């Protein structure tokens, strides 16, 4: 599949007015923002496993569903969903068998070198205060990672009181969801 395949499909999708079945407004029907992993196995499975339809929730994704800093792009997106888009709950969803679990930084650097990134470039970044081991380290257990992200959101100085923040883990093989932490 190439970009052109996607564009060709899109042209027909628009011409056939297939988009009409997905029309909704910008406000999430379930007043929820979901932060999850960019995992391709979850693209449809997550929605089906939680009975989410188009327009039900704001979905924010990154590699591993990891938040490390309170003012990164993920927390900004969550705050916008709360303040501008009427979200009242935040759900962090990690998954088993995540590519960010137990990341081998040395192997990742070697892969970068193998793909043409020079050692000088990596060293320049590291000498400038951008440490790849801090930027790309993953996690040991998905439950701990979910708790870390939930904790950063719950303690965020700009998160208003009353916003519930939950943590879940989904199995990408079966769609089974387990609760890690739940705001009551």
Secondary structure, 3 states (H helix, E strand, C coil): CCHHHHHHHHHHHHHCCHHHHHCCCCCCCCCEEEEEECCCCHHHHHHHHCCCCCCCEEEEEEHHHCCCCCCCHHHHHHHHHHHHCCCCEEEEEEECCCCCECCCHHHHHHHHHHCCCCHHHHHHHHHCCCCHHHHHCCECCHHHHHHHHHHHHHCCCCCCCCCEEEEEEECCCCCCEEEEECCC
